[in-house]
């Protein structure tokens, strides 16, 4: 599980580093396209989808290793995703 969480964190970090390297260049370009407020942009959906798919494939193929890896990734990505929704909703609530 730890390997899945660390790998998912690294994937998220790399994607965020790409964005931070040049936000003007990446605005509204895949995977940094907006979704419906307060939901996060597509890059965060991708970070959530990778471990979810890994877990699902592991369950389907009856692979404990893949299931554990996917579950570890979900333990990172799930709270990260919820955090982004809460922060976006709070910012929306403060706007006049």
C-alpha positions, 0 to 999 in steps of 0.5 A: 500500500505504501508503494501505491501511495508514494507512486500516486504522490509522485505522479501528482507532484510531477503533474503539479510541477509541470503546471507550476513551470509555466501556468500561462502556457498550460492554462486550459490545455490538457490535463489542466482543463477546468471542470464544473466548479467546485470540482478540480481540473482534469489533472486531479481526476487523472491522479484519482483515476489511476489508482482506482483503475489499478485497484479495479483491475487487481480485483478483477484479476484477483491480484492482491499486489495490484489491489494493495497498490491501487488501495494505497494510491486511493489513500493518497488521491481520495483525501487530496481530491476531497481537499481540493473540492473543499478549498474551491468551495470555500473560495467560491463562498467568499466571493461576493 
